[in-house]
Amino acid sequence: MSKQLTPTLLQRLLRDAAVNRGVELGPYPLEALPTDAAIYAREAGRPSISRTQANPFFTATNDTKNQSELTQAVRDHLGYYRPFLTGERAILRAPIPDDLALRTREIKGAAYYLDASHVGICKLPETAWCTDATHKDPVADSTHAIVVLVAHGRAQQPGTLAADWLGSAAGDVARLRAMEIVACVAGHIRTLGFAARAQIAGETDLDLNRLAVMAGIAQRQSNDTLTTPFLANFELAVICTNYALATDEPLATNARPSALRHWLGINGATSGREHNRINKRPTHYSRYPMEQLERVERPTTLILDDEIPRVPQRANFFMRTRAGDLGPKAQREVSRFASKHPLTAGMMGPLRALAPHQDDDPLNAKSSQTNHLTDQSPQTNSDAIRALAYHLGVDLVGICEVPDYAWYSHRPDGSETATYHKYAVVMLIDQGYDTMEGASGDDWISGCQSMRGYLRGAEIAGVMANFLRRKGVSARPQTNADSDVLQIPLVLLAGLGELSRIGELVLNPFVGPRFKSVVLTTDLPLEVDQPIDFGLQEFCSGCLKCARECPVNAIPFGDKVMFNGYEIWKPDVERCTTYRVTNPKGSACGRCMKTCPLNKVVTADGAVLHRVGSWLGVNARWLKKWLVPIAVSLDDKLGFGTRNPIKRWWLDLEIVDDEVRAPRGTNERDLDLSKKTTGKKTPVGYYHAADMPAPDNTNSVPTNHREAIKRAEQLETVADARERRATGGARPAHYIAVSEADNS
């Protein structure tokens, strides 16, 4: 039985200040600034403006003259999202609360979760519509405006290749992020049964500046320009809707944050010192000090490169579920499990819209331009690629060569996959620490956490591939929706983490397991990264928290084994997948991510305890043997891995047969401190390469868990594998995939 832990005052003090800040308040402390209600009436009384006035200085999307390749790539993606700015609302209204504060908490929380810089809400006055509005009628009953502001990314260092690439595209990049946010949130609102139309700068029927002032996220200056107290450059987008929400008051004209309080972090918001720390770092560095980690020639777990089989996508357990291998219930649920929540449903259209363009070659760019990037040094190209990825919104980047075994052998239709690029740019998207703090890991927001990472990754990798192709370089995004590569080995080889006890998951020292990956493969000459060693093998050997907290006992307590050529703590993927897709009280599962002691914030705003622990873990490796038991015990006692209700912003809702309903239940797990980790655990089932379905088999190939458990007898220990290799022993037969055996 799960034991509820209520943090004491001491526990609160040892945790970071942001523990008491709701996600719906955002990263900047707008709530601490003075407001002036009279400004709303003044703005509403201003004469309406025309569309030309509302969309100044914007070059039409189809006019590519004098546009940089990056601007064109970004505007292509704006076009992919455009169909989702509007749409039909659900016929039946969802069982949402009458309390406007709860509604608003969810809508603002969703926008901030999607990385808006500011969000404000106001009543929508008639004068906010342009005099020549073209799309007013479908939303004529709109009463409210949700205004989203997105800051420009960091400016590139002058004289660098990345600065040349970015050029004047920073506004378009921020506009794309704003469009992504409002498209997803508007889709969410329509799923709830209300009208919602999103609009962005450059093609809006609304006076966005007026609404930003009325919604309390910007100020109008005497020269009619728009400013905000915390940000210099930004883009706006708006959702007009008839979904009634609590409104914000306009900021006072002279509202400014206290310099000292902002530096320290007002009300737990991101502090000025953290913004300053990030801005001082080179733009090809992430916010995390990955450059301080020890680099090694080989990963810290044994990989037998010449023995690892190339496997078909048909062997992926989600593909097996779709084929019916895990039974009819799992097959029925797999198509809806992650999108059972209305917010995720709002994301699915934009996410699916990107996949068909992964192989696009804009304007036949590869044959129409000379590839001058091959004249640059690999290090120069790598620095530019990293800086571009960080500007677009990636959290961590690593680069490696793609080994043959990292390519799938066959695509879902059974056709063979070619090995067509040399390099992989591996990018990680943080799934959001604050939202994870409020969740159990397997409740109704869990599927959304994955889809947010997949959408953002597909968007960024898509823009980068489009851009490189326009530069004459072959490139392809490898996304959750369509990937020709296995991403886990590439995350490992690109130096972004080590294999963890969670099993088929690489763990990063600064964001733990809290990320989704996306890969850009390319032939652009690049300087590769080495794998890292931050002592995770020692840590995971002594920490069993993820295994203890797994709701279906899919993570082992025991030692690592050799599986298909990898040294790994092998999880029971069948059991894990079945629970994730059929979870009756949530939309997926990420309990291992939620409860991992390394799921922390270790930036300037993180708790001192986290930062000290992180520093010791990286720099005092010799202490790990003694520190790990203490650290895990302290993690439990301080309540890490429990839900923080302050961070819970979403409504528990479930979509069943296109109808949004109140779910029959919600997983409300905290920590199970009574569970023993010293005894035997439910045995793991193994599906070796030899036991996988044939790559072109579209029929159901049912799994047999009892037989899978018996296959443990075929496993080698790491020591056994090393000894076999030293004595010239043959590759184990169960490493040979069905397709490989057929070819031989």
C-alpha positions, 0 to 999 in steps of 0.5 A: 500500500502506498504511504502518503508522505507530507513534507515537514517544514524542514523538508520544505526548506531543504527542497528548492523554493519553486516547490511552492510555485504553481505551474500556472504562474509561469517562469516569470513573477508577473503576479508580483507586479502592480496592476491597473484595471483602468487600462483595460477600459482605455485599451477597449476604447481605442479605435479598431485597426486594420489587418495591415496595421495588426500585421506589420513588417511581415513577409508573406509565407509564400514570398521567399525572396530575401528570406534565409534558408532557416526562415523558409524552413521555419515557415514551412512548419508554420504551414504544417500547423496552420490547419490546426488553428481552428476546427470543429468543437466536440458535440458534447461538452466535457464535465469540466468544473464551473469554478473559473479559477480551476478552468484557468489553472488548467489552461494557463498550466497547459500553455506554460507546460508547453513553454510559453514565457507569459500567458494572460487572459482577458475579455474579448472586446469588439474593438480588438477585431480588425476592421477588415477581419476575414475569420470573425464569423466562425468565432463570433460568440467568443467572449475571452482571449488567451494571450500567449507570449514567447521570448526569442531564443538566445542571440548567437555569438557574432562571427560564428557560423550559427549567427550566419545561419540564424540571421534574422530568423529569431522572430520566426522561430519564436512565432513557430513556438507560439503557434505550436502552443496555441494550436495545441491549447485551442485543440484541447478547448475544442475537445472540451466542447467549446469554440476556439480559434488560434491566431498568430502575428503576421496573419491575425484578425485581432489586435494582438498588442491590444490584447496583450496589454489587456491580459496583463502580460505587456505594457504600451509605451508612449510611442505605442510600442509594446514592452514587457518587464522581463523580456526584450524580444518576443512574439504573440499569439492569441486564442479567442474562445467562448470558454469562460475563464478567470481574467487578469488585470493589466499591468500598471504602466510603471510596473517593474520587478524589484532587481534584488527580488528578481535576482533571488527569485520572486515567489519561487519564479526562475531567478535573475541569476539563473537567467544571467548564468545561462546567458553567459554560457557559450550558445553551443553549450546547454544550460547544463554543464555537460562539459564538466563530465568525464569522457571515456572511449567506450560506454560504461556498460559492455557493448559487443558491437559485432554481435548486436543484431539489427532488428526490424521495427516489427519487433518493437513492443508497441508495434507488436501491441498494434499487431495484436501480439499482446492480446486484443485488449492491448491492441484495442487500447494502443491506438488511444492510450497516450491521447486519452486526455483532451490536452494530448488530443489537441497535440495529436493533429500537429504531431501527425502533420509533421511525419509526412514531411520527414523525407521532404526535400524543399525546392529540390535543394540537394541538387540545386545548391552547392554544399559549401558546409563541407568546407567548414571544419567538423568542429565548426559545423558541430558548434553551429548545429548545437547552437541552432538546436538550443536556439530552437528549444532543445535541452541537451545535444550530443553527436555520434556516428551511427553504427550499423546496429543502430539502424532498424533492419526493416521498416513496418511494411517489411521493406529493408532499411538502408543505412544512409547517413554517417552522423546522428545529432541526438537531442533531448527534450525535458518532459517538465520537472514541475509537472512531474512533481505534481504527477504520480507518474501514471495518472492522466497527464502521463501520456501528455508528458510523452507526446509533448516531448515527441511533438517538440522534438519532431518540430525541431528536428524537422526544421533543422533537416529542412534547413540543412537540405536547403543548404545542400546537405542530406538530413532526415529527422528520426522521430517517435512517429517515424524513425529508421534508427533505434534511439537509445544506443545513439543517446548513449554513444552521443555522450548524453547519459549511461544505461540505468537500472530502469533498463532500456533507458539512458539516464542523464546526470542533470535531467535524470530519466526525464526526457524524450529523444529525437535524432537528426541523421545527416552526412554533414561532417561533424565532430563527435562526442565521447560517451560519459562516465558519471558513476551511474553504474555504482549508483544504480547498483545501490539504488533500487527505488525505481524497481521498488516503485514500478507498479507492475514489477517490470524492473529487476532488483538483481544484476545486469545481464547480457541481452542481444549484445548489451550489458543491461538491467533488462526490464520486462518490456512485455509487462511494462508495455501492457500496463502502459497501454491498458492503464485504467486509471491514467493515460500511460506510465512514467513511475520510474521517471517520477521516483528516480532520485536523479529526477531533480533540478540542479541549476542555480534555482535548484535546492542546495541539497540537489546541487551538492549531491550532483557535484559530489556525484560527478566530482567525488566518485570515490564516495559513491559506495558510501553515499548512495545508500545515504542519498536514497534513504534521504531521498525517501525521507524528504518525500522526493517521488511523492506528488506535490499538489501545488504543481498539479494544474490539469483536470482528470478527464478521459476520452472514450469513444470521442466523448470526454468523460470523468474517469472511473479512477485516477492513480494517486500513488506516492511512495511504497516504503514498506516494499522489500527490495532484498527478496525475490521479484517476479521473474523477467520475460526475455524476447531475444532477437531469435524470438522476434516476429519476422519483419514482414509478418503482419499477422498476430504473433502472440507472446508467451510470457512463461516461455519468455521467463524460461529464456533466462537460462540462455542469458550470459552474465557480463563475466561469461560474455567477456570470457567467451570473447577472450577464448574465441567463443561463437556468437550466441544463437539467440542473438541472431534475428529472424531476418538475419537468419533468413538472409544467411 
